[in-house]
Amino acid sequence: MSEMQFCYHCRFHHPKTQMRRYLTKQGYRWRCTRSIQAARQSLGMREEFGRFQTEVNRAEARRKAQYIHVQRAVQRD
């Protein structure tokens, strides 16, 4: 299995081959090539990417919350 690296921009782990070091105000951070390419697009395309990523993040948060809810219910029984 390839090594995974956390993307600070989209907040997911990606294979290292899809990651690039990106200079920020806080220093270098790892960022996936998908988010870098999306940032180079027009304003409308960037906004579309942002909306898509927000929905992905919300779905992931809902999935985690549901999992925790089920685990707590199992522990109570």
Distance bins in CASP14 RR format, pairs under 12 A and 6 or more apart:
PFRMAT RR
TARGET T0000
AUTHOR 0000-0000-0000
RMODE 2
METHOD distances of the structure
MODEL  1
1 13 0 0 0 0 0 1 0 0 0 0 0
1 15 0 0 0 0 1 0 0 0 0 0 0
1 16 0 0 0 0 0 1 0 0 0 0 0
2 13 0 0 0 0 0 1 0 0 0 0 0
2 14 0 0 0 0 1 0 0 0 0 0 0
2 15 1 0 1 0 0 0 0 0 0 0 0
2 16 1 0 0 1 0 0 0 0 0 0 0
2 17 1 0 0 1 0 0 0 0 0 0 0
2 18 0 0 0 0 1 0 0 0 0 0 0
2 19 0 0 0 0 0 1 0 0 0 0 0
3 13 0 0 0 0 1 0 0 0 0 0 0
3 14 0 0 0 0 0 1 0 0 0 0 0
3 15 1 0 0 1 0 0 0 0 0 0 0
3 16 1 0 1 0 0 0 0 0 0 0 0
3 17 0 0 0 0 1 0 0 0 0 0 0
3 18 0 0 0 0 0 1 0 0 0 0 0
3 19 0 0 0 0 1 0 0 0 0 0 0
3 30 0 0 0 0 0 1 0 0 0 0 0
4 12 0 0 0 0 1 0 0 0 0 0 0
4 13 1 0 1 0 0 0 0 0 0 0 0
4 14 1 0 0 1 0 0 0 0 0 0 0
4 15 1 0 0 1 0 0 0 0 0 0 0
4 16 1 0 0 1 0 0 0 0 0 0 0
4 17 0 0 0 0 0 1 0 0 0 0 0
4 18 0 0 0 0 1 0 0 0 0 0 0
4 19 0 0 0 0 1 0 0 0 0 0 0
4 30 0 0 0 0 0 1 0 0 0 0 0
4 32 0 0 0 0 0 1 0 0 0 0 0
5 12 0 0 0 0 1 0 0 0 0 0 0
5 13 1 0 0 1 0 0 0 0 0 0 0
5 14 1 0 0 1 0 0 0 0 0 0 0
5 15 1 0 0 1 0 0 0 0 0 0 0
5 16 1 0 1 0 0 0 0 0 0 0 0
5 17 0 0 0 0 1 0 0 0 0 0 0
5 18 0 0 0 0 1 0 0 0 0 0 0
5 19 1 0 1 0 0 0 0 0 0 0 0
5 20 0 0 0 0 1 0 0 0 0 0 0
5 21 0 0 0 0 1 0 0 0 0 0 0
5 22 0 0 0 0 0 1 0 0 0 0 0
5 29 0 0 0 0 0 1 0 0 0 0 0
5 30 1 0 1 0 0 0 0 0 0 0 0
5 31 0 0 0 0 1 0 0 0 0 0 0
5 32 0 0 0 0 1 0 0 0 0 0 0
5 33 0 0 0 0 0 1 0 0 0 0 0
6 12 1 0 0 1 0 0 0 0 0 0 0
6 13 1 0 1 0 0 0 0 0 0 0 0
6 14 0 0 0 0 1 0 0 0 0 0 0
6 15 0 0 0 0 0 1 0 0 0 0 0
6 16 0 0 0 0 0 1 0 0 0 0 0
6 18 0 0 0 0 0 1 0 0 0 0 0
6 19 0 0 0 0 1 0 0 0 0 0 0
6 29 0 0 0 0 1 0 0 0 0 0 0
6 30 1 0 0 1 0 0 0 0 0 0 0
6 31 0 0 0 0 1 0 0 0 0 0 0
6 32 0 0 0 0 1 0 0 0 0 0 0
7 13 1 0 0 1 0 0 0 0 0 0 0
7 14 1 0 1 0 0 0 0 0 0 0 0
7 15 0 0 0 0 0 1 0 0 0 0 0
7 16 0 0 0 0 0 1 0 0 0 0 0
7 18 0 0 0 0 1 0 0 0 0 0 0
7 19 1 0 0 1 0 0 0 0 0 0 0
7 20 0 0 0 0 1 0 0 0 0 0 0
7 21 0 0 0 0 0 1 0 0 0 0 0
7 22 0 0 0 0 1 0 0 0 0 0 0
7 29 0 0 0 0 1 0 0 0 0 0 0
7 30 1 0 0 1 0 0 0 0 0 0 0
7 31 1 0 1 0 0 0 0 0 0 0 0
7 32 1 0 1 0 0 0 0 0 0 0 0
7 33 0 0 0 0 1 0 0 0 0 0 0
7 34 0 0 0 0 1 0 0 0 0 0 0
7 35 1 0 0 1 0 0 0 0 0 0 0
7 36 0 0 0 0 1 0 0 0 0 0 0
7 38 0 0 0 0 0 1 0 0 0 0 0
7 53 0 0 0 0 0 1 0 0 0 0 0
8 14 0 0 0 0 0 1 0 0 0 0 0
8 19 0 0 0 0 0 1 0 0 0 0 0
8 20 0 0 0 0 0 1 0 0 0 0 0
8 21 0 0 0 0 0 1 0 0 0 0 0
8 22 0 0 0 0 1 0 0 0 0 0 0
8 24 1 0 0 1 0 0 0 0 0 0 0
8 26 0 0 0 0 1 0 0 0 0 0 0
8 27 0 0 0 0 0 1 0 0 0 0 0
8 28 0 0 0 0 0 1 0 0 0 0 0
8 29 1 0 1 0 0 0 0 0 0 0 0
8 30 1 0 0 1 0 0 0 0 0 0 0
8 31 1 0 0 1 0 0 0 0 0 0 0
8 32 0 0 0 0 1 0 0 0 0 0 0
8 35 0 0 0 0 1 0 0 0 0 0 0
8 36 0 0 0 0 0 1 0 0 0 0 0
9 19 0 0 0 0 0 1 0 0 0 0 0
9 20 0 0 0 0 0 1 0 0 0 0 0
9 22 1 0 0 1 0 0 0 0 0 0 0
9 24 0 0 0 0 1 0 0 0 0 0 0
9 29 0 0 0 0 1 0 0 0 0 0 0
9 30 0 0 0 0 1 0 0 0 0 0 0
9 31 1 0 1 0 0 0 0 0 0 0 0
9 32 1 0 0 1 0 0 0 0 0 0 0
9 33 0 0 0 0 0 1 0 0 0 0 0
9 34 0 0 0 0 1 0 0 0 0 0 0
9 35 1 0 1 0 0 0 0 0 0 0 0
9 36 0 0 0 0 1 0 0 0 0 0 0
9 37 0 0 0 0 0 1 0 0 0 0 0
9 38 0 0 0 0 1 0 0 0 0 0 0
9 39 0 0 0 0 1 0 0 0 0 0 0
9 46 0 0 0 0 0 1 0 0 0 0 0
9 49 0 0 0 0 0 1 0 0 0 0 0
9 50 0 0 0 0 0 1 0 0 0 0 0
9 53 0 0 0 0 1 0 0 0 0 0 0
9 57 0 0 0 0 0 1 0 0 0 0 0
10 18 0 0 0 0 0 1 0 0 0 0 0
10 19 0 0 0 0 0 1 0 0 0 0 0
10 30 0 0 0 0 0 1 0 0 0 0 0
10 31 0 0 0 0 1 0 0 0 0 0 0
10 32 1 0 0 1 0 0 0 0 0 0 0
10 33 0 0 0 0 0 1 0 0 0 0 0
10 34 1 0 0 1 0 0 0 0 0 0 0
10 35 1 0 1 0 0 0 0 0 0 0 0
10 36 0 0 0 0 0 1 0 0 0 0 0
10 37 0 0 0 0 0 1 0 0 0 0 0
10 38 0 0 0 0 1 0 0 0 0 0 0
10 39 0 0 0 0 0 1 0 0 0 0 0
10 49 0 0 0 0 1 0 0 0 0 0 0
10 50 0 0 0 0 1 0 0 0 0 0 0
10 52 0 0 0 0 1 0 0 0 0 0 0
10 53 1 0 1 0 0 0 0 0 0 0 0
10 54 0 0 0 0 0 1 0 0 0 0 0
10 56 1 0 0 1 0 0 0 0 0 0 0
10 57 0 0 0 0 1 0 0 0 0 0 0
10 60 0 0 0 0 0 1 0 0 0 0 0
11 29 0 0 0 0 0 1 0 0 0 0 0
11 30 0 0 0 0 0 1 0 0 0 0 0
11 31 0 0 0 0 0 1 0 0 0 0 0
11 32 0 0 0 0 0 1 0 0 0 0 0
11 35 0 0 0 0 0 1 0 0 0 0 0
11 53 0 0 0 0 1 0 0 0 0 0 0
11 54 0 0 0 0 0 1 0 0 0 0 0
11 56 0 0 0 0 1 0 0 0 0 0 0
11 57 1 0 0 1 0 0 0 0 0 0 0
11 58 0 0 0 0 0 1 0 0 0 0 0
11 60 0 0 0 0 1 0 0 0 0 0 0
11 61 0 0 0 0 0 1 0 0 0 0 0
12 18 0 0 0 0 0 1 0 0 0 0 0
12 19 0 0 0 0 0 1 0 0 0 0 0
12 30 0 0 0 0 0 1 0 0 0 0 0
12 31 0 0 0 0 0 1 0 0 0 0 0
12 32 1 0 0 1 0 0 0 0 0 0 0
12 34 0 0 0 0 1 0 0 0 0 0 0
12 35 0 0 0 0 1 0 0 0 0 0 0
12 53 0 0 0 0 1 0 0 0 0 0 0
12 56 0 0 0 0 1 0 0 0 0 0 0
12 57 0 0 0 0 1 0 0 0 0 0 0
12 60 0 0 0 0 1 0 0 0 0 0 0
13 19 0 0 0 0 1 0 0 0 0 0 0
13 30 0 0 0 0 1 0 0 0 0 0 0
13 32 0 0 0 0 1 0 0 0 0 0 0
13 60 0 0 0 0 0 1 0 0 0 0 0
14 20 0 0 0 0 0 1 0 0 0 0 0
14 30 0 0 0 0 1 0 0 0 0 0 0
14 31 0 0 0 0 1 0 0 0 0 0 0
14 32 1 0 1 0 0 0 0 0 0 0 0
14 33 0 0 0 0 1 0 0 0 0 0 0
14 34 0 0 0 0 1 0 0 0 0 0 0
14 35 0 0 0 0 1 0 0 0 0 0 0
14 36 0 0 0 0 0 1 0 0 0 0 0
15 30 0 0 0 0 0 1 0 0 0 0 0
15 32 0 0 0 0 1 0 0 0 0 0 0
15 33 0 0 0 0 0 1 0 0 0 0 0
15 34 0 0 0 0 0 1 0 0 0 0 0
16 30 0 0 0 0 1 0 0 0 0 0 0
16 32 0 0 0 0 0 1 0 0 0 0 0
16 33 0 0 0 0 0 1 0 0 0 0 0
17 32 0 0 0 0 0 1 0 0 0 0 0
17 33 0 0 0 0 1 0 0 0 0 0 0
18 30 0 0 0 0 1 0 0 0 0 0 0
18 31 0 0 0 0 1 0 0 0 0 0 0
18 32 1 0 1 0 0 0 0 0 0 0 0
18 33 1 0 1 0 0 0 0 0 0 0 0
18 34 1 0 0 1 0 0 0 0 0 0 0
18 35 0 0 0 0 1 0 0 0 0 0 0
18 36 0 0 0 0 0 1 0 0 0 0 0
18 37 0 0 0 0 0 1 0 0 0 0 0
19 28 0 0 0 0 0 1 0 0 0 0 0
19 29 0 0 0 0 1 0 0 0 0 0 0
19 30 1 0 1 0 0 0 0 0 0 0 0
19 31 1 0 0 1 0 0 0 0 0 0 0
19 32 1 0 1 0 0 0 0 0 0 0 0
19 33 1 0 0 1 0 0 0 0 0 0 0
19 34 0 0 0 0 0 1 0 0 0 0 0
19 35 0 0 0 0 0 1 0 0 0 0 0
19 36 0 0 0 0 1 0 0 0 0 0 0
20 28 0 0 0 0 1 0 0 0 0 0 0
20 29 0 0 0 0 1 0 0 0 0 0 0
20 30 1 0 0 1 0 0 0 0 0 0 0
20 31 1 0 0 1 0 0 0 0 0 0 0
20 32 1 0 0 1 0 0 0 0 0 0 0
20 33 1 0 0 1 0 0 0 0 0 0 0
20 34 0 0 0 0 0 1 0 0 0 0 0
20 35 0 0 0 0 1 0 0 0 0 0 0
20 36 1 0 0 1 0 0 0 0 0 0 0
20 37 0 0 0 0 0 1 0 0 0 0 0
20 39 0 0 0 0 0 1 0 0 0 0 0
21 27 0 0 0 0 1 0 0 0 0 0 0
21 28 1 0 1 0 0 0 0 0 0 0 0
21 29 1 0 0 1 0 0 0 0 0 0 0
21 30 1 0 0 1 0 0 0 0 0 0 0
21 31 1 0 0 1 0 0 0 0 0 0 0
21 32 0 0 0 0 0 1 0 0 0 0 0
21 33 0 0 0 0 0 1 0 0 0 0 0
21 36 0 0 0 0 0 1 0 0 0 0 0
22 28 1 0 0 1 0 0 0 0 0 0 0
22 29 1 0 1 0 0 0 0 0 0 0 0
22 30 1 0 0 1 0 0 0 0 0 0 0
22 31 1 0 1 0 0 0 0 0 0 0 0
22 32 0 0 0 0 1 0 0 0 0 0 0
22 33 0 0 0 0 0 1 0 0 0 0 0
22 35 0 0 0 0 1 0 0 0 0 0 0
22 36 1 0 0 1 0 0 0 0 0 0 0
22 39 0 0 0 0 1 0 0 0 0 0 0
23 29 0 0 0 0 1 0 0 0 0 0 0
23 30 0 0 0 0 0 1 0 0 0 0 0
23 31 0 0 0 0 1 0 0 0 0 0 0
23 36 0 0 0 0 0 1 0 0 0 0 0
24 30 0 0 0 0 0 1 0 0 0 0 0
24 31 0 0 0 0 1 0 0 0 0 0 0
29 35 0 0 0 0 0 1 0 0 0 0 0
29 36 0 0 0 0 0 1 0 0 0 0 0
30 36 0 0 0 0 0 1 0 0 0 0 0
31 37 0 0 0 0 0 1 0 0 0 0 0
31 38 0 0 0 0 0 1 0 0 0 0 0
31 39 0 0 0 0 1 0 0 0 0 0 0
32 38 0 0 0 0 1 0 0 0 0 0 0
32 39 0 0 0 0 0 1 0 0 0 0 0
32 49 0 0 0 0 0 1 0 0 0 0 0
32 53 0 0 0 0 0 1 0 0 0 0 0
33 39 0 0 0 0 0 1 0 0 0 0 0
33 40 0 0 0 0 0 1 0 0 0 0 0
34 40 0 0 0 0 0 1 0 0 0 0 0
34 41 0 0 0 0 0 1 0 0 0 0 0
34 49 0 0 0 0 1 0 0 0 0 0 0
34 50 0 0 0 0 0 1 0 0 0 0 0
34 52 0 0 0 0 0 1 0 0 0 0 0
34 53 0 0 0 0 1 0 0 0 0 0 0
34 56 0 0 0 0 0 1 0 0 0 0 0
35 41 0 0 0 0 0 1 0 0 0 0 0
35 46 0 0 0 0 0 1 0 0 0 0 0
35 49 1 0 0 1 0 0 0 0 0 0 0
35 50 0 0 0 0 1 0 0 0 0 0 0
35 52 0 0 0 0 0 1 0 0 0 0 0
35 53 1 0 0 1 0 0 0 0 0 0 0
35 56 0 0 0 0 0 1 0 0 0 0 0
36 46 0 0 0 0 0 1 0 0 0 0 0
36 49 0 0 0 0 0 1 0 0 0 0 0
37 45 0 0 0 0 1 0 0 0 0 0 0
37 46 0 0 0 0 0 1 0 0 0 0 0
37 49 0 0 0 0 1 0 0 0 0 0 0
38 44 0 0 0 0 0 1 0 0 0 0 0
38 45 1 0 0 1 0 0 0 0 0 0 0
38 46 1 0 0 1 0 0 0 0 0 0 0
38 47 0 0 0 0 0 1 0 0 0 0 0
38 48 0 0 0 0 1 0 0 0 0 0 0
38 49 1 1 0 0 0 0 0 0 0 0 0
38 50 1 0 0 1 0 0 0 0 0 0 0
38 51 0 0 0 0 0 1 0 0 0 0 0
38 52 0 0 0 0 1 0 0 0 0 0 0
38 53 0 0 0 0 1 0 0 0 0 0 0
39 45 0 0 0 0 1 0 0 0 0 0 0
39 46 1 0 0 1 0 0 0 0 0 0 0
39 47 0 0 0 0 0 1 0 0 0 0 0
39 49 0 0 0 0 1 0 0 0 0 0 0
39 50 0 0 0 0 0 1 0 0 0 0 0
39 53 0 0 0 0 0 1 0 0 0 0 0
40 46 0 0 0 0 1 0 0 0 0 0 0
40 49 0 0 0 0 0 1 0 0 0 0 0
41 47 0 0 0 0 1 0 0 0 0 0 0
41 48 0 0 0 0 1 0 0 0 0 0 0
41 49 1 0 0 1 0 0 0 0 0 0 0
41 50 0 0 0 0 0 1 0 0 0 0 0
42 48 0 0 0 0 1 0 0 0 0 0 0
42 49 0 0 0 0 0 1 0 0 0 0 0
43 49 0 0 0 0 0 1 0 0 0 0 0
43 50 0 0 0 0 0 1 0 0 0 0 0
44 50 0 0 0 0 1 0 0 0 0 0 0
44 51 0 0 0 0 1 0 0 0 0 0 0
44 52 0 0 0 0 0 1 0 0 0 0 0
45 51 0 0 0 0 0 1 0 0 0 0 0
45 52 0 0 0 0 0 1 0 0 0 0 0
46 52 0 0 0 0 0 1 0 0 0 0 0
46 53 0 0 0 0 0 1 0 0 0 0 0
47 53 0 0 0 0 0 1 0 0 0 0 0
47 54 0 0 0 0 0 1 0 0 0 0 0
48 54 0 0 0 0 0 1 0 0 0 0 0
48 55 0 0 0 0 0 1 0 0 0 0 0
49 55 0 0 0 0 0 1 0 0 0 0 0
49 56 0 0 0 0 0 1 0 0 0 0 0
50 56 0 0 0 0 1 0 0 0 0 0 0
50 57 0 0 0 0 1 0 0 0 0 0 0
50 58 0 0 0 0 0 1 0 0 0 0 0
51 57 0 0 0 0 0 1 0 0 0 0 0
51 58 0 0 0 0 0 1 0 0 0 0 0
52 58 0 0 0 0 0 1 0 0 0 0 0
52 59 0 0 0 0 0 1 0 0 0 0 0
53 59 0 0 0 0 0 1 0 0 0 0 0
53 60 0 0 0 0 0 1 0 0 0 0 0
54 60 0 0 0 0 0 1 0 0 0 0 0
54 61 0 0 0 0 0 1 0 0 0 0 0
55 61 0 0 0 0 0 1 0 0 0 0 0
55 62 0 0 0 0 0 1 0 0 0 0 0
56 62 0 0 0 0 0 1 0 0 0 0 0
56 63 0 0 0 0 0 1 0 0 0 0 0
57 63 0 0 0 0 0 1 0 0 0 0 0
57 64 0 0 0 0 0 1 0 0 0 0 0
58 64 0 0 0 0 0 1 0 0 0 0 0
58 65 0 0 0 0 0 1 0 0 0 0 0
59 65 0 0 0 0 0 1 0 0 0 0 0
59 66 0 0 0 0 0 1 0 0 0 0 0
60 66 0 0 0 0 0 1 0 0 0 0 0
60 67 0 0 0 0 0 1 0 0 0 0 0
61 67 0 0 0 0 0 1 0 0 0 0 0
61 68 0 0 0 0 0 1 0 0 0 0 0
62 68 0 0 0 0 0 1 0 0 0 0 0
62 69 0 0 0 0 0 1 0 0 0 0 0
63 69 0 0 0 0 0 1 0 0 0 0 0
63 70 0 0 0 0 0 1 0 0 0 0 0
64 70 0 0 0 0 0 1 0 0 0 0 0
64 71 0 0 0 0 0 1 0 0 0 0 0
65 71 0 0 0 0 0 1 0 0 0 0 0
65 72 0 0 0 0 0 1 0 0 0 0 0
66 72 0 0 0 0 0 1 0 0 0 0 0
66 73 0 0 0 0 0 1 0 0 0 0 0
67 73 0 0 0 0 0 1 0 0 0 0 0
67 74 0 0 0 0 0 1 0 0 0 0 0
68 74 0 0 0 0 0 1 0 0 0 0 0
68 75 0 0 0 0 0 1 0 0 0 0 0
69 75 0 0 0 0 0 1 0 0 0 0 0
69 76 0 0 0 0 0 1 0 0 0 0 0
70 76 0 0 0 0 0 1 0 0 0 0 0
70 77 0 0 0 0 0 1 0 0 0 0 0
71 77 0 0 0 0 0 1 0 0 0 0 0
END
